[in-house]
């Protein structure tokens, strides 16, 4: 079973088809980063058979699928009782 399906797989007359994912893709797999598909439209009831081809390139974009990580920890800080509103209390970085 392939990564994509075409719906509908057959049509009569002029038609619009939809290309859909058949299963989820993973950018970490180098074989799933780029797909080149060939879509063929063929008229079955003519002599000779008439057809046309279109090339469709699907490029997978990476998304961050990892949980954020803090550089250090645990953190501890203090602030003066009389500190005004807006006083910076801490700067904590997560990547």
VENDAWO-V497992 format. One record per pair of residues at least 4 apart in sequence whose C-alpha atoms are under 6 Angstrom apart, sorted by sequence separation. I is the first residue (numbers start at 1). J is the second residue. D is the distance in whole Angstrom. If there is no record, write none. Layout:
((I/J/D) (I/J/D))
This chain:
((44/49/6) (27/33/6) (43/49/6) (43/50/5) (42/50/6) (8/17/6) (42/51/4) (7/17/5) (41/51/5) (7/18/5) (41/52/5) (6/18/6) (40/52/6) (6/19/5) (40/53/5) (5/19/6) (39/53/6) (5/20/5) (39/54/5) (4/20/6) (38/54/6) (4/21/5) (5/22/6) (38/55/5) (3/21/6) (4/22/5) (37/55/6) (3/22/5) (37/56/5) (3/23/6) (36/56/6) (36/57/4) (35/57/6) (35/58/5) (34/58/6) (70/94/4) (34/59/4) (69/94/5) (33/59/6) (68/94/6) (69/95/5) (33/60/5) (68/95/5) (27/62/6))
